Amino acid sequence: MIWTISKKQLEVKINDDVMEIVSVKNGGLEFTYQQDSEWKKSNPTMFPICGGLIDNKYKHNGLEYSMNRHGFWRELKEWKIVEQNGSSISFIVNSNGNYKNIYPFEFKIKYTILINDNDEIEILTEINNLSAKNAMYFNFGHHPSFLVDKNNGIITYDKVQKFTNDITNDGFFKTNMQTTDTWLNKKMEDIDFTNGAYIADTSLDANEFIYEDEMRKIIMKLNDFPNMLIWSPSNKEKFACFEPWMGIPDVDEKRSDREIANKIGIQSLLPGNSYKNILKIKYIKK
C-alpha cells in the first residue's frame, strides 16, 4: 500500500510493502528516482547488515547463516501502522521468530517518517533487542536515491573528507584500504560510476552533505553516521544514491571464524535496550 504525508509544498509517498520512500516532491518537482531503469528500488534501508558478506554467510554461536547484501529489511512484511496524521506516519514490526533461519535475534522496529517545521524530512528508526539475556549484533544504514544532473551537479561537505575507491570488484573493502581522494566539493562528472563503482568515506566527520544543480538542492544532516557511500549503477543513469551507513561491507580477507560479533564495524545492542537513529534531509526546489 502507498501512504502519503504532506506539508506545505512537500509530499512524501511510502510503499509499506518494502517499507521505503518511493517519492519526494517539492512544489510538484520529483526528487526521487522512479525505478524507470534496471535498478528497481528507491530508498532501501539496510538491516541488519550494510553491504555484503563474504560468500553471503556469517556465524553466531557456532551456527552458520546465509544473508543477502544489505540484509532483509525489504522482506519484513508484518508492519503495522501505529500513528498517522497529515505530516507524519509511524509503523512497527516485530520479528516474532519469523527470521530465525537467517538472523538468530528477536527484535522490534519502529519506523517514523515526518515533515518537520524546518521543511526537512525526518526518518526516525528505533530498533529494540527483545532478548532478555543475549546481545544483538546488527548494522543499519540508508540507501536513498536522488535525481541528479551528472553534467552540472556538485557535491559539497561542510568539512574536507577522505574518500576511497580501493574496493574489490565484488564491492568488499580491502584489508589495507587506502585514501584515494580528498575533497570538500566535487563535480558529479568527475566521479566514475563505471560498472556500478562507488566511492566510500569511512571516517566521516562532516555534519552536512549538500548536492546541488540547476533545479534541485539537497541538504542531508550526517551527525549520526560514521560512513557514507556515493553510488550509481553507471555514468549514464540520471540518479545517484548518497548513502549514510552505520556499518561497512566485509573486508576481502575471509574472517576465519565469520562470527558476526567480530565483524568490523558491527554494533552490539544489549538485552532489552534500543538503538535510535535520525536522518534529516531537506529537499529544495530552485
N, C-alpha and C positions, 0 to 999 in steps of 0.2 A: 504494500500500500504506500502511496505517496502522501506525505504530510507537508503542509505549507505553514510557515510562520512569516510574518511581515511586520515592518515598522517604517514609517515614513516612506522613503523610496526603495528600501531594501526588501527583497523577497528571497526566502530560502526554501528549497524543497529537499525533503529527506525521504529516501526509499528504505522502509523498515525491513524489507526482505533481505537486504545485505547490510543494513544499518550504515548508510553513508549518505552524505550530502551529494545530491546529483545536479543541483542548480543553485547558483547565487546570482541574482540580478540587482543592479542599482540603476534606477531610472529606466528600466527596461533593457539595459545592456547586460548581456550574459558574460560572466567571468569564468565559468567552469566548463571544462572540456565535456562535450556532449556524446562521447563514445561513438563518434562517427568515423573512426578509423579502426585499426586492428585491436588496439587496447580497449577492452570492454569494462573499464572501471572509471570512477570519477574521483572519489575521495576515500579510498580504503583506509581502514585503521589496522595497525599491526599489533597482534596479541596472540599468544604470549611470547613470540619471538619477533625480532626485526631482521629482515634479510633471510638468508638461507643457512641451513645446517649442512655440514659435510655429509654427503650421501642421504640427506634428509632424515638423519637419525640422531638420537641422543639417549642417554641413560639416566635413570633415577633409581637409587637403592638396588642396583644390580640388574634391573629390568630395562630392556631396550624398547624405545618407542619411535614411531615414524611421524614426521610432521613436515608439511609443505612450506615453501617460502612464505614468510610473513605471518605464519600461524593460521588460525581458524576463525577469526572474528566474523568473516562473511558467512560462515556456516552456523553461527548462533541463530537459531530460529524461534526461540521461545520468548522474545522480547514482549514486554507488556508496557503499555503507556500508563504512567502514574501521575503526570502533571501536564497541563496544557493551557496556554492562553494565547492571545494573538501573536505575541512576540517570543514565546518560549515553549519548549516541549521537552519532556523527560521520559526516558524508558528505563526499565530494569530487566535484567535477565539473571537467572540462577542456573548454575551448571547441573544440579540435580543428578549427578552421576552419569550424565549423558556423554561425557567426553573422556571417560576413564581410559578408553583404549588408546588415546593419543596424548592425554595430559592427566597425570595422576594426582590432580589437586582439585579441591572443591572451591568455588568462587561465586561471588555475586558482583555484577557490574551495574552501576547507574550511569547513564549517558544522557547529558543535557546539552541542548543547542539553544542559544538565545541571542537576541539582538539587544545590546546594552545601550545605555544613554549616550555613549560616545560614538554611536553608529558602528560599533565593532560587532563582529560575530564571535561569540564565545563558545568554545566546545569544552565542556567540563566532563571529565571522566573520573569516576570513583570505582576502584577495584578493591573488593574485600576478600580476605582469606577466611573461608568459613571453617577451616580446620580448628579443632580445639587443642591440638598438640604439635602439628607439623608446620614448618616454614614452607612457604610457597615461592617458587622461583619463576620469574617472568621478565619479559621486556614489553615495552609499549612504544608506539610511535604513530605519527600521522603521515599520510601519503597524498596530500591534496594536489589536485591538478588545476592549472590555470591556463586560460587562453593567453598566448603571448605573441609578440612580434619579434621573431628571431633575427630580423634585419636591423631593427631600430630599438629594441628593448634594452634596458640597462638594469643591472642588479647592483644594489648598494647596501653595505652594512654600516652600522654606527661605530665599528672598530675594525681595524685591519684583521683579516682572518687568513689562516693557513689551510690550504687545500691539497688533496692528493688525488691522482688518478692511477696510482700504483696499486692496481686491483687486478685480480685474476680474471680470465675470460669467463669464469663461472660466477663472477660477482663476489667472490670471497676476498677478505682483506689479506694482504701479505704479512708474514710474521714481522718483518722489519720494514714496514711501510714507510716510505719517505715523503716528505713535503715536496710537492712538485710545482706549487704556485702560491703566491701570497698577494692578496689584494684587498682593497677597500671597496672598489666598484669594478664592474666587468660588463662589457657589451655581450649580449646574448650570442651575437655572431662569432664571438671569439671562444665559445665553449663548443667542444666537439662531442656530439652525441652519436657518432657513427656506431651502428650495431647496438644501440641501446646503452652506450657507455655512460658512466656517471662520474661526478666528482664528489668528494666527501670532505667535510670539515669535522674532524674527530676531537678537536679541542675548542669547541665553540664557546666563546665568551662574549659574543655580541648580545645586546639586548633587543636589537631591532634589525629586521630584514626588509628591504624595500625593492619591489620590482616596479618599473615604470616604462610606459611607452606613450604614444600619442593619444591613445584612447583610454587607457586604464592605469591605475596606480594601486598597488597592493602593499599594505604595511602589516608585517607579522611580528608579534611580540614573542621573543625566544627565551625568556627568563628561565623557564623550567627545563630546558633541553641542553644536553652536552654534545650532541652530534646533529649535523644537518647534511643531507644529500640533495644534489640537484641532478635531475634525470629527465630524459625524454627518449622515446623509442628510436628516434632518428633525427637528423638535422632538418628534414623536410616537414616534420609534424608541426602543427600550429599550436601546440601546447607543450608545457613543461610541468614537472612536479617539483615543488620546493618542500622538502620533507624533514621536519624535525623529529629526531629519534632519541629515545632513551637508551637503546642498546645498539649493537653492531652485528653484522653477519659473523659467521665463523671465520677464523683465520685459515690460511691454506694448509697449515700443518695439522694433521689429524690428531686430535687430543686422544691420548692413549686410553683414558677411561670414558671419555664422552659424557661424563657426569654433568648434568645441567647446572648443578651447584657450582661447578668450576668453570663454567663458560665465561669468557671475557665479557665484561660489561653487564652481566646478569644482575637483576635486582632480587632481593630477598624480602619477603613480607611475613612478619611473624604471625603466629596463630591469633585470629580474632582482630588483626589490625587491617587498616585500609590505606591505600595509596590514592592520592588525588593529583590530578593534572589539569591545567587550564591552558588552552591555546586561544589567543585573540588575533583575529585578522580583520583588517579594515579594507573594504573594497570601495575605491573611489572612481567615479565616472568623471572623466575630464571634459 
